[in-house]
C-alpha cells in the first residue's frame, strides 16, 4: 500500500502548536516574542523539502504527527547551525528563513568563479576546486578497522576520489595551505555533540563565486567507515548535490554506514553537475 504523502499544512499547524503551547517553556516564551504566520511556516517547510534538508520520504515513513514534528524541528536546527545563527531552537522564524535564502544562494550556477573555471591553470576544459583543510582536522587520526589509523586528510582525499575518479568527473581538486586561496574550507568544530549531526556543508557546485565550508563535528568518536561516509556525503553537497529522496544512497538524508561509496544514482547526478571527462 502506498504511503500517504505528508500534508505540510497539517505539519505546519502542529509545529505552531508545539512552539506556542505544547513545547518546553523556553520555546513557548521565545515564540511569544515572534510574529510568524502559519503560511510562512508552510512556505519554510516547502523550502526545506526543496533543498533536501527535510525528506518527504522520511516524513511518510513515520506514523505519528508528533514524530513528523520532531523530524521537522531537527531539520530546522541543522539549517540554523548551517546558517551560522546564534540561537539553535528549531523555530522556523524570520532569521532562519533568511538564513535559508542566504546559504541556498550558493547553489546558483549562473555565477562564475575564477578558481572553478581553471583559466590560466593549464587545465583547459576542466573544473578546478581548491580545498583548505584546517590543520587540526587534517592531522587528526581516524581509527581503521585493522587497528591502525589514517589522517583525516587522507580519508577526505579518498572521499573526493570516490566522486571525481568514480564518476570520471570533469573536475580536479587541489589542497592549498592558505585559506584565502581556497574555494572550500574543511574544518572541525562543535556542532551538537557526539551521536547527533556528524557534519554539515554548504551546497555548492559548478560556478560558485563564494567560499564554501564543510564542517565535521569535532566531538564525534570517529572510525574510518563513519568518517568516510560522512565526508563523502558532505563533499557531495559541496560539489553541488542536495539530498537524494529515499534510503540507500550516499546522498540520502539519513546516514547509513552500510553505504560505503556513491551509488550509480549519486554519480549520475554528479555527472550532470560537472560533466564527464
Helices and strands as residue ranges (DSSP letters): H 8-17, I 18-22, H 25-32, H 38-51, H 56-60, H 65-82, H 94-104, G 105-107, H 114-117, E 127-133, H 135-138, E 141-143, E 149-151, H 152-164, E 171-175, G 179-181, E 184-189, E 199-201, E 212-217, H 224-238, H 264-274
